[in-house]
Amino acid sequence: MRCVGDIREMGADRLAISLLDEAVKLAENYGERKRIALAQRALVDGNGAKRIIKELRDSYENPDCGRR
């Protein structure tokens, strides 16, 4: 989903309308949905949980690890 505005500036009603309008546009445009999905996949490697576990183990084994 694209950013469609800031609730603090638009208010809830206008933001809701903007979200619905954008959702309809994307529902009608397969090419754009595919482009967005491919761009998102390029940002995610699927190893986030493994990295979190590693950090937790490292901090448990070395309590000073990660402290600044």
PDB file of N, CA, C, O and CB in Angstrom:
ATOM      1  N   MET A   1       0.844  -1.182   0.000  1.00  0.00           N
ATOM      2  CA  MET A   1       0.000   0.000   0.000  1.00  0.00           C
ATOM      3  C   MET A   1       0.884   1.239   0.000  1.00  0.00           C
ATOM      4  O   MET A   1       1.871   1.315   0.732  1.00  0.00           O
ATOM      5  CB  MET A   1      -0.957   0.002   1.218  1.00  0.00           C
ATOM      6  N   ARG A   2       0.530   2.162  -0.794  1.00  0.00           N
ATOM      7  CA  ARG A   2       1.255   3.431  -0.833  1.00  0.00           C
ATOM      8  C   ARG A   2       0.846   4.302   0.348  1.00  0.00           C
ATOM      9  O   ARG A   2      -0.226   4.128   0.928  1.00  0.00           O
ATOM     10  CB  ARG A   2       0.997   4.171  -2.164  1.00  0.00           C
ATOM     11  N   CYS A   3       1.711   5.230   0.685  1.00  0.00           N
ATOM     12  CA  CYS A   3       1.363   6.236   1.682  1.00  0.00           C
ATOM     13  C   CYS A   3       0.317   7.159   1.058  1.00  0.00           C
ATOM     14  O   CYS A   3       0.508   7.674  -0.044  1.00  0.00           O
ATOM     15  CB  CYS A   3       2.634   7.043   2.160  1.00  0.00           C
ATOM     16  N   VAL A   4      -0.764   7.357   1.759  1.00  0.00           N
ATOM     17  CA  VAL A   4      -1.837   8.185   1.213  1.00  0.00           C
ATOM     18  C   VAL A   4      -2.084   9.433   2.035  1.00  0.00           C
ATOM     19  O   VAL A   4      -3.018  10.184   1.753  1.00  0.00           O
ATOM     20  CB  VAL A   4      -3.107   7.388   1.120  1.00  0.00           C
ATOM     21  N   GLY A   5      -1.269   9.665   3.038  1.00  0.00           N
ATOM     22  CA  GLY A   5      -1.423  10.879   3.822  1.00  0.00           C
ATOM     23  C   GLY A   5      -1.131  10.662   5.288  1.00  0.00           C
ATOM     24  O   GLY A   5      -0.843   9.548   5.727  1.00  0.00           O
ATOM     25  N   ASP A   6      -1.210  11.732   6.029  1.00  0.00           N
ATOM     26  CA  ASP A   6      -0.929  11.751   7.450  1.00  0.00           C
ATOM     27  C   ASP A   6      -2.215  12.101   8.185  1.00  0.00           C
ATOM     28  O   ASP A   6      -2.803  13.157   7.953  1.00  0.00           O
ATOM     29  CB  ASP A   6       0.206  12.758   7.787  1.00  0.00           C
ATOM     30  N   ILE A   7      -2.645  11.216   9.066  1.00  0.00           N
ATOM     31  CA  ILE A   7      -3.902  11.432   9.787  1.00  0.00           C
ATOM     32  C   ILE A   7      -3.884  12.735  10.575  1.00  0.00           C
ATOM     33  O   ILE A   7      -4.923  13.363  10.782  1.00  0.00           O
ATOM     34  CB  ILE A   7      -4.177  10.265  10.728  1.00  0.00           C
ATOM     35  N   ARG A   8      -2.689  13.136  11.013  1.00  0.00           N
ATOM     36  CA  ARG A   8      -2.588  14.381  11.790  1.00  0.00           C
ATOM     37  C   ARG A   8      -2.899  15.595  10.936  1.00  0.00           C
ATOM     38  O   ARG A   8      -3.351  16.620  11.446  1.00  0.00           O
ATOM     39  CB  ARG A   8      -1.192  14.522  12.396  1.00  0.00           C
ATOM     40  N   GLU A   9      -2.661  15.484   9.652  1.00  0.00           N
ATOM     41  CA  GLU A   9      -2.931  16.604   8.751  1.00  0.00           C
ATOM     42  C   GLU A   9      -4.292  16.487   8.066  1.00  0.00           C
ATOM     43  O   GLU A   9      -4.955  17.492   7.811  1.00  0.00           O
ATOM     44  CB  GLU A   9      -1.840  16.696   7.703  1.00  0.00           C
ATOM     45  N   MET A  10      -4.697  15.262   7.773  1.00  0.00           N
ATOM     46  CA  MET A  10      -5.909  15.049   6.981  1.00  0.00           C
ATOM     47  C   MET A  10      -7.157  14.818   7.823  1.00  0.00           C
ATOM     48  O   MET A  10      -8.266  15.147   7.403  1.00  0.00           O
ATOM     49  CB  MET A  10      -5.711  13.883   6.066  1.00  0.00           C
ATOM     50  N   GLY A  11      -6.978  14.260   8.993  1.00  0.00           N
ATOM     51  CA  GLY A  11      -8.124  13.829   9.780  1.00  0.00           C
ATOM     52  C   GLY A  11      -8.529  12.423   9.360  1.00  0.00           C
ATOM     53  O   GLY A  11      -8.210  11.980   8.257  1.00  0.00           O
ATOM     54  N   ALA A  12      -9.225  11.735  10.233  1.00  0.00           N
ATOM     55  CA  ALA A  12      -9.570  10.324  10.010  1.00  0.00           C
ATOM     56  C   ALA A  12     -10.474  10.119   8.799  1.00  0.00           C
ATOM     57  O   ALA A  12     -10.261   9.188   8.022  1.00  0.00           O
ATOM     58  CB  ALA A  12     -10.246   9.758  11.240  1.00  0.00           C
ATOM     59  N   ASP A  13     -11.470  10.965   8.630  1.00  0.00           N
ATOM     60  CA  ASP A  13     -12.422  10.776   7.523  1.00  0.00           C
ATOM     61  C   ASP A  13     -11.749  10.918   6.160  1.00  0.00           C
ATOM     62  O   ASP A  13     -11.937  10.079   5.279  1.00  0.00           O
ATOM     63  CB  ASP A  13     -13.569  11.783   7.636  1.00  0.00           C
ATOM     64  N   ARG A  14     -10.965  11.983   5.992  1.00  0.00           N
ATOM     65  CA  ARG A  14     -10.286  12.186   4.703  1.00  0.00           C
ATOM     66  C   ARG A  14      -9.248  11.099   4.450  1.00  0.00           C
ATOM     67  O   ARG A  14      -9.071  10.656   3.316  1.00  0.00           O
ATOM     68  CB  ARG A  14      -9.616  13.567   4.659  1.00  0.00           C
ATOM     69  N   LEU A  15      -8.565  10.673   5.507  1.00  0.00           N
ATOM     70  CA  LEU A  15      -7.579   9.606   5.330  1.00  0.00           C
ATOM     71  C   LEU A  15      -8.268   8.300   4.927  1.00  0.00           C
ATOM     72  O   LEU A  15      -7.773   7.585   4.055  1.00  0.00           O
ATOM     73  CB  LEU A  15      -6.762   9.404   6.625  1.00  0.00           C
ATOM     74  N   ALA A  16      -9.393   7.987   5.549  1.00  0.00           N
ATOM     75  CA  ALA A  16     -10.130   6.766   5.201  1.00  0.00           C
ATOM     76  C   ALA A  16     -10.546   6.778   3.736  1.00  0.00           C
ATOM     77  O   ALA A  16     -10.427   5.764   3.048  1.00  0.00           O
ATOM     78  CB  ALA A  16     -11.369   6.611   6.097  1.00  0.00           C
ATOM     79  N   ILE A  17     -11.026   7.900   3.263  1.00  0.00           N
ATOM     80  CA  ILE A  17     -11.421   8.024   1.851  1.00  0.00           C
ATOM     81  C   ILE A  17     -10.209   7.843   0.948  1.00  0.00           C
ATOM     82  O   ILE A  17     -10.285   7.160  -0.074  1.00  0.00           O
ATOM     83  CB  ILE A  17     -12.086   9.399   1.583  1.00  0.00           C
ATOM     84  N   SER A  18      -9.101   8.449   1.323  1.00  0.00           N
ATOM     85  CA  SER A  18      -7.884   8.338   0.537  1.00  0.00           C
ATOM     86  C   SER A  18      -7.393   6.879   0.485  1.00  0.00           C
ATOM     87  O   SER A  18      -6.964   6.401  -0.565  1.00  0.00           O
ATOM     88  CB  SER A  18      -6.795   9.251   1.120  1.00  0.00           C
ATOM     89  N   LEU A  19      -7.459   6.183   1.624  1.00  0.00           N
ATOM     90  CA  LEU A  19      -7.067   4.769   1.668  1.00  0.00           C
ATOM     91  C   LEU A  19      -7.951   3.924   0.760  1.00  0.00           C
ATOM     92  O   LEU A  19      -7.454   3.081   0.013  1.00  0.00           O
ATOM     93  CB  LEU A  19      -7.136   4.238   3.106  1.00  0.00           C
ATOM     94  N   LEU A  20      -9.251   4.149   0.824  1.00  0.00           N
ATOM     95  CA  LEU A  20     -10.174   3.384  -0.020  1.00  0.00           C
ATOM     96  C   LEU A  20      -9.944   3.671  -1.499  1.00  0.00           C
ATOM     97  O   LEU A  20      -9.949   2.753  -2.319  1.00  0.00           O
ATOM     98  CB  LEU A  20     -11.623   3.702   0.351  1.00  0.00           C
ATOM     99  N   ASP A  21      -9.746   4.927  -1.837  1.00  0.00           N
ATOM    100  CA  ASP A  21      -9.484   5.289  -3.237  1.00  0.00           C
ATOM    101  C   ASP A  21      -8.230   4.577  -3.745  1.00  0.00           C
ATOM    102  O   ASP A  21      -8.227   4.022  -4.844  1.00  0.00           O
ATOM    103  CB  ASP A  21      -9.326   6.824  -3.385  1.00  0.00           C
ATOM    104  N   GLU A  22      -7.168   4.597  -2.940  1.00  0.00           N
ATOM    105  CA  GLU A  22      -5.924   3.959  -3.355  1.00  0.00           C
ATOM    106  C   GLU A  22      -6.083   2.450  -3.456  1.00  0.00           C
ATOM    107  O   GLU A  22      -5.540   1.835  -4.373  1.00  0.00           O
ATOM    108  CB  GLU A  22      -4.805   4.300  -2.383  1.00  0.00           C
ATOM    109  N   ALA A  23      -6.816   1.846  -2.533  1.00  0.00           N
ATOM    110  CA  ALA A  23      -7.045   0.397  -2.578  1.00  0.00           C
ATOM    111  C   ALA A  23      -7.790   0.001  -3.849  1.00  0.00           C
ATOM    112  O   ALA A  23      -7.470  -1.018  -4.461  1.00  0.00           O
ATOM    113  CB  ALA A  23      -7.836  -0.062  -1.340  1.00  0.00           C
ATOM    114  N   VAL A  24      -8.778   0.795  -4.250  1.00  0.00           N
ATOM    115  CA  VAL A  24      -9.530   0.521  -5.483  1.00  0.00           C
ATOM    116  C   VAL A  24      -8.615   0.652  -6.696  1.00  0.00           C
ATOM    117  O   VAL A  24      -8.652  -0.184  -7.599  1.00  0.00           O
ATOM    118  CB  VAL A  24     -10.739   1.482  -5.616  1.00  0.00           C
ATOM    119  N   LYS A  25      -7.795   1.699  -6.717  1.00  0.00           N
ATOM    120  CA  LYS A  25      -6.864   1.876  -7.834  1.00  0.00           C
ATOM    121  C   LYS A  25      -5.929   0.675  -7.961  1.00  0.00           C
ATOM    122  O   LYS A  25      -5.695   0.175  -9.062  1.00  0.00           O
ATOM    123  CB  LYS A  25      -6.046   3.166  -7.651  1.00  0.00           C
ATOM    124  N   LEU A  26      -5.396   0.218  -6.827  1.00  0.00           N
ATOM    125  CA  LEU A  26      -4.490  -0.930  -6.877  1.00  0.00           C
ATOM    126  C   LEU A  26      -5.229  -2.215  -7.254  1.00  0.00           C
ATOM    127  O   LEU A  26      -4.687  -3.056  -7.970  1.00  0.00           O
ATOM    128  CB  LEU A  26      -3.790  -1.108  -5.529  1.00  0.00           C
ATOM    129  N   ALA A  27      -6.457  -2.367  -6.775  1.00  0.00           N
ATOM    130  CA  ALA A  27      -7.243  -3.555  -7.117  1.00  0.00           C
ATOM    131  C   ALA A  27      -7.472  -3.649  -8.623  1.00  0.00           C
ATOM    132  O   ALA A  27      -7.598  -4.745  -9.170  1.00  0.00           O
ATOM    133  CB  ALA A  27      -8.589  -3.535  -6.381  1.00  0.00           C
ATOM    134  N   GLU A  28      -7.523  -2.512  -9.281  1.00  0.00           N
ATOM    135  CA  GLU A  28      -7.783  -2.472 -10.722  1.00  0.00           C
ATOM    136  C   GLU A  28      -6.503  -2.480 -11.559  1.00  0.00           C
ATOM    137  O   GLU A  28      -6.577  -2.461 -12.788  1.00  0.00           O
ATOM    138  CB  GLU A  28      -8.596  -1.243 -11.060  1.00  0.00           C
ATOM    139  N   ASN A  29      -5.334  -2.508 -10.919  1.00  0.00           N
ATOM    140  CA  ASN A  29      -4.080  -2.403 -11.659  1.00  0.00           C
ATOM    141  C   ASN A  29      -3.117  -3.515 -11.237  1.00  0.00           C
ATOM    142  O   ASN A  29      -2.281  -3.331 -10.352  1.00  0.00           O
ATOM    143  CB  ASN A  29      -3.436  -1.019 -11.436  1.00  0.00           C
ATOM    144  N   TYR A  30      -3.254  -4.670 -11.891  1.00  0.00           N
ATOM    145  CA  TYR A  30      -2.411  -5.821 -11.570  1.00  0.00           C
ATOM    146  C   TYR A  30      -0.928  -5.502 -11.732  1.00  0.00           C
ATOM    147  O   TYR A  30      -0.120  -5.905 -10.895  1.00  0.00           O
ATOM    148  CB  TYR A  30      -2.783  -7.004 -12.451  1.00  0.00           C
ATOM    149  N   GLY A  31      -0.563  -4.799 -12.772  1.00  0.00           N
ATOM    150  CA  GLY A  31       0.837  -4.476 -13.028  1.00  0.00           C
ATOM    151  C   GLY A  31       1.467  -3.686 -11.887  1.00  0.00           C
ATOM    152  O   GLY A  31       2.605  -3.945 -11.494  1.00  0.00           O
ATOM    153  N   GLU A  32       0.723  -2.729 -11.364  1.00  0.00           N
ATOM    154  CA  GLU A  32       1.242  -1.912 -10.261  1.00  0.00           C
ATOM    155  C   GLU A  32       1.352  -2.743  -8.980  1.00  0.00           C
ATOM    156  O   GLU A  32       2.317  -2.605  -8.229  1.00  0.00           O
ATOM    157  CB  GLU A  32       0.334  -0.682 -10.025  1.00  0.00           C
ATOM    158  N   ARG A  33       0.354  -3.610  -8.734  1.00  0.00           N
ATOM    159  CA  ARG A  33       0.438  -4.488  -7.554  1.00  0.00           C
ATOM    160  C   ARG A  33       1.651  -5.397  -7.655  1.00  0.00           C
ATOM    161  O   ARG A  33       2.353  -5.614  -6.668  1.00  0.00           O
ATOM    162  CB  ARG A  33      -0.847  -5.334  -7.407  1.00  0.00           C
ATOM    163  N   LYS A  34       1.897  -5.928  -8.848  1.00  0.00           N
ATOM    164  CA  LYS A  34       3.047  -6.809  -9.034  1.00  0.00           C
ATOM    165  C   LYS A  34       4.352  -6.041  -8.840  1.00  0.00           C
ATOM    166  O   LYS A  34       5.284  -6.547  -8.215  1.00  0.00           O
ATOM    167  CB  LYS A  34       3.010  -7.455 -10.428  1.00  0.00           C
ATOM    168  N   ARG A  35       4.422  -4.817  -9.376  1.00  0.00           N
ATOM    169  CA  ARG A  35       5.630  -4.004  -9.220  1.00  0.00           C
ATOM    170  C   ARG A  35       5.919  -3.728  -7.744  1.00  0.00           C
ATOM    171  O   ARG A  35       7.065  -3.826  -7.304  1.00  0.00           O
ATOM    172  CB  ARG A  35       5.486  -2.678  -9.987  1.00  0.00           C
ATOM    173  N   ILE A  36       4.884  -3.385  -6.986  1.00  0.00           N
ATOM    174  CA  ILE A  36       5.046  -3.110  -5.560  1.00  0.00           C
ATOM    175  C   ILE A  36       5.483  -4.375  -4.822  1.00  0.00           C
ATOM    176  O   ILE A  36       6.367  -4.323  -3.968  1.00  0.00           O
ATOM    177  CB  ILE A  36       3.734  -2.564  -4.960  1.00  0.00           C
ATOM    178  N   ALA A  37       4.865  -5.508  -5.151  1.00  0.00           N
ATOM    179  CA  ALA A  37       5.216  -6.767  -4.489  1.00  0.00           C
ATOM    180  C   ALA A  37       6.671  -7.143  -4.747  1.00  0.00           C
ATOM    181  O   ALA A  37       7.369  -7.577  -3.830  1.00  0.00           O
ATOM    182  CB  ALA A  37       4.293  -7.892  -4.963  1.00  0.00           C
ATOM    183  N   LEU A  38       7.129  -6.985  -5.966  1.00  0.00           N
ATOM    184  CA  LEU A  38       8.524  -7.303  -6.286  1.00  0.00           C
ATOM    185  C   LEU A  38       9.485  -6.373  -5.554  1.00  0.00           C
ATOM    186  O   LEU A  38      10.531  -6.808  -5.073  1.00  0.00           O
ATOM    187  CB  LEU A  38       8.758  -7.212  -7.797  1.00  0.00           C
ATOM    188  N   ALA A  39       9.132  -5.104  -5.471  1.00  0.00           N
ATOM    189  CA  ALA A  39       9.976  -4.147  -4.755  1.00  0.00           C
ATOM    190  C   ALA A  39      10.048  -4.501  -3.270  1.00  0.00           C
ATOM    191  O   ALA A  39      11.110  -4.385  -2.658  1.00  0.00           O
ATOM    192  CB  ALA A  39       9.439  -2.711  -4.936  1.00  0.00           C
ATOM    193  N   GLN A  40       8.938  -4.927  -2.693  1.00  0.00           N
ATOM    194  CA  GLN A  40       8.923  -5.302  -1.279  1.00  0.00           C
ATOM    195  C   GLN A  40       9.749  -6.562  -1.043  1.00  0.00           C
ATOM    196  O   GLN A  40      10.483  -6.650  -0.058  1.00  0.00           O
ATOM    197  CB  GLN A  40       7.481  -5.518  -0.794  1.00  0.00           C
ATOM    198  N   ARG A  41       9.635  -7.527  -1.935  1.00  0.00           N
ATOM    199  CA  ARG A  41      10.428  -8.761  -1.783  1.00  0.00           C
ATOM    200  C   ARG A  41      11.916  -8.483  -1.826  1.00  0.00           C
ATOM    201  O   ARG A  41      12.695  -9.173  -1.169  1.00  0.00           O
ATOM    202  CB  ARG A  41      10.068  -9.765  -2.872  1.00  0.00           C
ATOM    203  N   ALA A  42      12.320  -7.484  -2.587  1.00  0.00           N
ATOM    204  CA  ALA A  42      13.737  -7.135  -2.675  1.00  0.00           C
ATOM    205  C   ALA A  42      14.257  -6.580  -1.351  1.00  0.00           C
ATOM    206  O   ALA A  42      15.463  -6.596  -1.104  1.00  0.00           O
ATOM    207  CB  ALA A  42      13.964  -6.116  -3.795  1.00  0.00           C
ATOM    208  N   LEU A  43      13.364  -6.094  -0.504  1.00  0.00           N
ATOM    209  CA  LEU A  43      13.768  -5.527   0.782  1.00  0.00           C
ATOM    210  C   LEU A  43      13.816  -6.551   1.908  1.00  0.00           C
ATOM    211  O   LEU A  43      14.400  -6.291   2.959  1.00  0.00           O
ATOM    212  CB  LEU A  43      12.832  -4.423   1.161  1.00  0.00           C
ATOM    213  N   VAL A  44      13.208  -7.710   1.694  1.00  0.00           N
ATOM    214  CA  VAL A  44      13.072  -8.702   2.760  1.00  0.00           C
ATOM    215  C   VAL A  44      13.795  -9.982   2.359  1.00  0.00           C
ATOM    216  O   VAL A  44      13.602 -10.496   1.257  1.00  0.00           O
ATOM    217  CB  VAL A  44      11.577  -8.990   3.063  1.00  0.00           C
ATOM    218  N   ASP A  45      14.629 -10.492   3.266  1.00  0.00           N
ATOM    219  CA  ASP A  45      15.369 -11.712   2.937  1.00  0.00           C
ATOM    220  C   ASP A  45      14.819 -12.955   3.633  1.00  0.00           C
ATOM    221  O   ASP A  45      15.278 -14.062   3.351  1.00  0.00           O
ATOM    222  CB  ASP A  45      16.818 -11.537   3.300  1.00  0.00           C
ATOM    223  N   GLY A  46      13.859 -12.803   4.525  1.00  0.00           N
ATOM    224  CA  GLY A  46      13.275 -13.948   5.200  1.00  0.00           C
ATOM    225  C   GLY A  46      14.084 -14.469   6.372  1.00  0.00           C
ATOM    226  O   GLY A  46      13.730 -15.491   6.959  1.00  0.00           O
ATOM    227  N   ASN A  47      15.162 -13.788   6.724  1.00  0.00           N
ATOM    228  CA  ASN A  47      16.021 -14.261   7.812  1.00  0.00           C
ATOM    229  C   ASN A  47      15.934 -13.391   9.059  1.00  0.00           C
ATOM    230  O   ASN A  47      16.795 -13.482   9.934  1.00  0.00           O
ATOM    231  CB  ASN A  47      17.452 -14.320   7.344  1.00  0.00           C
ATOM    232  N   GLY A  48      14.922 -12.562   9.151  1.00  0.00           N
ATOM    233  CA  GLY A  48      14.786 -11.670  10.297  1.00  0.00           C
ATOM    234  C   GLY A  48      14.687 -12.408  11.616  1.00  0.00           C
ATOM    235  O   GLY A  48      15.326 -12.012  12.591  1.00  0.00           O
ATOM    236  N   ALA A  49      13.896 -13.480  11.671  1.00  0.00           N
ATOM    237  CA  ALA A  49      13.747 -14.231  12.921  1.00  0.00           C
ATOM    238  C   ALA A  49      15.081 -14.842  13.342  1.00  0.00           C
ATOM    239  O   ALA A  49      15.409 -14.854  14.528  1.00  0.00           O
ATOM    240  CB  ALA A  49      12.679 -15.336  12.767  1.00  0.00           C
ATOM    241  N   LYS A  50      15.848 -15.345  12.386  1.00  0.00           N
ATOM    242  CA  LYS A  50      17.163 -15.913  12.711  1.00  0.00           C
ATOM    243  C   LYS A  50      18.086 -14.850  13.278  1.00  0.00           C
ATOM    244  O   LYS A  50      18.827 -15.108  14.226  1.00  0.00           O
ATOM    245  CB  LYS A  50      17.800 -16.550  11.470  1.00  0.00           C
ATOM    246  N   ARG A  51      18.044 -13.658  12.703  1.00  0.00           N
ATOM    247  CA  ARG A  51      18.898 -12.579  13.210  1.00  0.00           C
ATOM    248  C   ARG A  51      18.492 -12.165  14.623  1.00  0.00           C
ATOM    249  O   ARG A  51      19.351 -11.886  15.460  1.00  0.00           O
ATOM    250  CB  ARG A  51      18.836 -11.368  12.273  1.00  0.00           C
ATOM    251  N   ILE A  52      17.194 -12.124  14.888  1.00  0.00           N
ATOM    252  CA  ILE A  52      16.717 -11.781  16.227  1.00  0.00           C
ATOM    253  C   ILE A  52      17.190 -12.821  17.235  1.00  0.00           C
ATOM    254  O   ILE A  52      17.682 -12.469  18.307  1.00  0.00           O
ATOM    255  CB  ILE A  52      15.176 -11.674  16.248  1.00  0.00           C
ATOM    256  N   ILE A  53      17.042 -14.107  16.894  1.00  0.00           N
ATOM    257  CA  ILE A  53      17.494 -15.175  17.798  1.00  0.00           C
ATOM    258  C   ILE A  53      18.986 -15.061  18.045  1.00  0.00           C
ATOM    259  O   ILE A  53      19.436 -15.212  19.181  1.00  0.00           O
ATOM    260  CB  ILE A  53      17.157 -16.564  17.220  1.00  0.00           C
ATOM    261  N   LYS A  54      19.764 -14.796  17.001  1.00  0.00           N
ATOM    262  CA  LYS A  54      21.214 -14.645  17.167  1.00  0.00           C
ATOM    263  C   LYS A  54      21.530 -13.507  18.122  1.00  0.00           C
ATOM    264  O   LYS A  54      22.370 -13.659  19.009  1.00  0.00           O
ATOM    265  CB  LYS A  54      21.892 -14.398  15.811  1.00  0.00           C
ATOM    266  N   GLU A  55      20.867 -12.367  17.953  1.00  0.00           N
ATOM    267  CA  GLU A  55      21.104 -11.228  18.836  1.00  0.00           C
ATOM    268  C   GLU A  55      20.731 -11.558  20.274  1.00  0.00           C
ATOM    269  O   GLU A  55      21.450 -11.189  21.203  1.00  0.00           O
ATOM    270  CB  GLU A  55      20.315 -10.011  18.358  1.00  0.00           C
ATOM    271  N   LEU A  56      19.606 -12.254  20.466  1.00  0.00           N
ATOM    272  CA  LEU A  56      19.199 -12.633  21.819  1.00  0.00           C
ATOM    273  C   LEU A  56      20.214 -13.582  22.449  1.00  0.00           C
ATOM    274  O   LEU A  56      20.579 -13.416  23.613  1.00  0.00           O
ATOM    275  CB  LEU A  56      17.810 -13.286  21.798  1.00  0.00           C
ATOM    276  N   ARG A  57      20.673 -14.576  21.688  1.00  0.00           N
ATOM    277  CA  ARG A  57      21.686 -15.503  22.206  1.00  0.00           C
ATOM    278  C   ARG A  57      22.980 -14.772  22.528  1.00  0.00           C
ATOM    279  O   ARG A  57      23.572 -14.980  23.587  1.00  0.00           O
ATOM    280  CB  ARG A  57      21.956 -16.625  21.195  1.00  0.00           C
ATOM    281  N   ASP A  58      23.417 -13.914  21.608  1.00  0.00           N
ATOM    282  CA  ASP A  58      24.650 -13.166  21.836  1.00  0.00           C
ATOM    283  C   ASP A  58      24.549 -12.307  23.094  1.00  0.00           C
ATOM    284  O   ASP A  58      25.493 -12.243  23.883  1.00  0.00           O
ATOM    285  CB  ASP A  58      24.972 -12.289  20.624  1.00  0.00           C
ATOM    286  N   SER A  59      23.403 -11.644  23.282  1.00  0.00           N
ATOM    287  CA  SER A  59      23.263 -10.776  24.452  1.00  0.00           C
ATOM    288  C   SER A  59      23.155 -11.596  25.732  1.00  0.00           C
ATOM    289  O   SER A  59      23.549 -11.124  26.799  1.00  0.00           O
ATOM    290  CB  SER A  59      22.035  -9.869  24.304  1.00  0.00           C
ATOM    291  N   TYR A  60      22.630 -12.813  25.645  1.00  0.00           N
ATOM    292  CA  TYR A  60      22.550 -13.691  26.821  1.00  0.00           C
ATOM    293  C   TYR A  60      23.945 -14.202  27.187  1.00  0.00           C
ATOM    294  O   TYR A  60      24.309 -14.249  28.362  1.00  0.00           O
ATOM    295  CB  TYR A  60      21.587 -14.887  26.552  1.00  0.00           C
ATOM    296  N   GLU A  61      24.718 -14.582  26.172  1.00  0.00           N
ATOM    297  CA  GLU A  61      26.061 -15.111  26.402  1.00  0.00           C
ATOM    298  C   GLU A  61      27.034 -14.009  26.802  1.00  0.00           C
ATOM    299  O   GLU A  61      27.990 -14.272  27.532  1.00  0.00           O
ATOM    300  CB  GLU A  61      26.570 -15.824  25.155  1.00  0.00           C
ATOM    301  N   ASN A  62      26.814 -12.807  26.350  1.00  0.00           N
ATOM    302  CA  ASN A  62      27.688 -11.680  26.655  1.00  0.00           C
ATOM    303  C   ASN A  62      26.797 -10.489  27.014  1.00  0.00           C
ATOM    304  O   ASN A  62      26.447  -9.699  26.137  1.00  0.00           O
ATOM    305  CB  ASN A  62      28.641 -11.342  25.442  1.00  0.00           C
ATOM    306  N   PRO A  63      26.422 -10.347  28.302  1.00  0.00           N
ATOM    307  CA  PRO A  63      25.466  -9.308  28.698  1.00  0.00           C
ATOM    308  C   PRO A  63      25.860  -7.892  28.316  1.00  0.00           C
ATOM    309  O   PRO A  63      24.991  -7.026  28.215  1.00  0.00           O
ATOM    310  CB  PRO A  63      25.269  -9.362  30.156  1.00  0.00           C
ATOM    311  N   ASP A  64      27.163  -7.626  28.096  1.00  0.00           N
ATOM    312  CA  ASP A  64      27.594  -6.281  27.709  1.00  0.00           C
ATOM    313  C   ASP A  64      27.480  -6.062  26.198  1.00  0.00           C
ATOM    314  O   ASP A  64      27.638  -4.936  25.725  1.00  0.00           O
ATOM    315  CB  ASP A  64      29.034  -6.041  28.162  1.00  0.00           C
ATOM    316  N   CYS A  65      27.214  -7.107  25.452  1.00  0.00           N
ATOM    317  CA  CYS A  65      27.113  -7.005  23.998  1.00  0.00           C
ATOM    318  C   CYS A  65      25.959  -6.074  23.628  1.00  0.00           C
ATOM    319  O   CYS A  65      24.847  -6.207  24.140  1.00  0.00           O
ATOM    320  CB  CYS A  65      26.912  -8.406  23.357  1.00  0.00           C
ATOM    321  N   GLY A  66      26.239  -5.145  22.746  1.00  0.00           N
ATOM    322  CA  GLY A  66      25.192  -4.269  22.265  1.00  0.00           C
ATOM    323  C   GLY A  66      24.949  -3.040  23.091  1.00  0.00           C
ATOM    324  O   GLY A  66      24.200  -2.158  22.670  1.00  0.00           O
ATOM    325  N   ARG A  67      25.560  -2.948  24.266  1.00  0.00           N
ATOM    326  CA  ARG A  67      25.381  -1.752  25.087  1.00  0.00           C
ATOM    327  C   ARG A  67      26.311  -0.666  24.599  1.00  0.00           C
ATOM    328  O   ARG A  67      27.462  -0.927  24.250  1.00  0.00           O
ATOM    329  CB  ARG A  67      25.637  -2.054  26.578  1.00  0.00           C
ATOM    330  N   ARG A  68      25.812   0.536  24.576  1.00  0.00           N
ATOM    331  CA  ARG A  68      26.617   1.662  24.071  1.00  0.00           C
ATOM    332  C   ARG A  68      26.973   2.574  25.194  1.00  0.00           C
ATOM    333  O   ARG A  68      27.647   3.582  24.981  1.00  0.00           O
ATOM    334  CB  ARG A  68      25.877   2.441  22.982  1.00  0.00           C
TER     335      ARG A  68
END
